[in-house]
Amino acid sequence: MTNWNNSQKREMWNLIAQGVLKFRMREEQRLRAEDEFKAAMADHRIGDWLEDCAIRDPQGRESSSELYKSYKHYMISKKQQSPITHTAFGIALRDLGFDRKTIGGRIHRVGLRLKKEEE
């Protein structure tokens, strides 16, 4: 076993403390996003957008950015409550069963696509 001097021990504890702090910050962000998602579902923000702007399609896939852009535009145009964050939107789609897949370096949602004008 290696004998560590006090400076090395302090450095090790500082690194551990930084890791714990980063973990807690990520966890708090995740919890805030989940709370935001639950609130959005409770007031039907996501459900209304899904019904009006998207189609469940087993063969469909759409970039996460395009889905969020559509959702945000929908919320603003309907003058409903403020749109939820992109993170909360992703959690909502995941919880609704739309898997995340990286294609060409971009995140997509599988099983969902935006409606075309004629649909």
VENFENWO-V402218 format. One record per residue. RES is the residue in one small letter. PHI is phi in whole degrees, -180 to 180 (999 if undefined). Layout:
[[RES PHI] [RES PHI]]
This chain:
[[m 999] [t -79] [n -90] [w -101] [n -84] [n -60] [s -64] [q -66] [k -63] [r -61] [e -62] [m -62] [w -66] [n -64] [l -63] [i -63] [a -62] [q -63] [g -63] [v -64] [l -63] [k -61] [f -61] [r -63] [m -65] [r -64] [e -64] [e -64] [q -64] [r -63] [l -66] [r -63] [a -65] [e -66] [d -62] [e -64] [f -61] [k -61] [a -66] [a -64] [m -68] [a -63] [d -102] [h 67] [r -60] [i -73] [g -60] [d -62] [w -62] [l -58] [e -66] [d -87] [c -123] [a -133] [i -132] [r -73] [d -143] [p -55] [q -92] [g -79] [r -156] [e -146] [s -66] [s -59] [s -64] [e -67] [l -63] [y -66] [k -60] [s -63] [y -61] [k -63] [h -61] [y -59] [m -63] [i -68] [s -68] [k -85] [k 52] [q -85] [q -64] [s -58] [p -65] [i -76] [t -70] [h -60] [t -62] [a -64] [f -63] [g -62] [i -64] [a -62] [l -64] [r -60] [d -68] [l -87] [g 98] [f -95] [d -68] [r -95] [k -143] [t -91] [i -130] [g 59] [g 80] [r -117] [i -83] [h -125] [r -111] [v -100] [g 93] [l -147] [r -147] [l -76] [k -70] [k -87] [e -55] [e -81] [e -93]]
